[in-house]
Amino acid sequence: MREMTLRQVEVIRAVMMAGTIQGAAKLLNVSAPGISRLVKYTESSLGIRLFERKGGLFVPSAEAEAIFEMIHQVYRQMENLNGAVGALRKGEDVRLSFASAPSIAQFIAARAIRGVRQRFPDLFIDLNILKIEETTDYLLLDRGEFVIMSSAVDNPALTCEPLARGRLVAIVPDGHPLASKPTISVHDLAAEDFVGVHPDDPYGAALAKPFRDAGITPRYTMRGRFAQTVVSLVRHGLGVAVIDEFSVAEVYLPGVTRRPLTESAGITAWVLTRKGRQLSSFAEYAIDRFRRELAQAVARDDWGSPGG
């Protein structure tokens, strides 16, 4: 006696539902002779008569009643399985947790998440905003699958992969004398009230590097911890700043004029994960969306235009 296959279960149920070979063939969108052959083969291999032929109809035989009940159960389970697969494909009842540095979360993260939601419309997303010193605990305690940071973390338990290399740009208040220049140098900024991040911070150190390389110390009048704070202070006319392009990667940024920095300087966006952890397909897709959005931000080259 051979075991029944899922295909045989599907065909036998179709014949039972339709009552005829032709009807079953229409239900399954296949040829009638193929259905007839499979029914005969199944009865022969099982050694059981599954149907009585009465007036051109196929009626379940009395001795096969228990088998047909089991076939119904199998089919319902397959429907449940297909439903679960469909729900998973859309992200239903699934949570994706990850985190981002504030500078990348400001604009890039929203665009990346928009792409993820378009692909998985029912996926619940838990986005955390972290300082770099919070990254290790977040990943090692499995609070999320990955973190997008503007600095790498030196920890043997973590994996750091570069996603994109972005530029540093100068930002000044709209209407500032430097706003008329196509590019702005650190030498131009040295005489201005300067808003920055403390250079002891890894992010602040990256922003201060072009000044260090030029042997210049900015005239700090205030400092902020995060990129959004720096941008806000500049927008309100409280000074000028150097910032990474991801923090100002928006088409319209009222109150702030962005200009390329004359000196070549950049910052790398990294994705950090716990070493050895298998990422979900949702996390892998989200990381790819971040990679695409970061690349698009880097590709922009029109900050020299008026109002840019």
Secondary structure, DSSP 8 states (H G I E B T S, - for coil): -----HHHHHHHHHHHHHSSHHHHHHHHTS-HHHHHHHHHHHHHHHT---EEEETTEEEE-GGGHHHHHHHHHHHHHHHHHHHHHHHHHHTTT-EEEEEE-HHHHTTHHHHHHHHHHHHSTT-EEEEEE--GGGHHHHHHTTS-SEEEESS----TTEEEEEEEEEEEEEEEETT-GGGGSSSB-HHHHTTS-EEE--TTSHHHHHHHHHHHHTT----EEEE-SSHHHHHHHHHTTS-BEEEEGGGG--S--TTEEEEEBSS--EEEEEEEEETT----HHHHHHHHHHHHHHHHHHH---TTSTT-
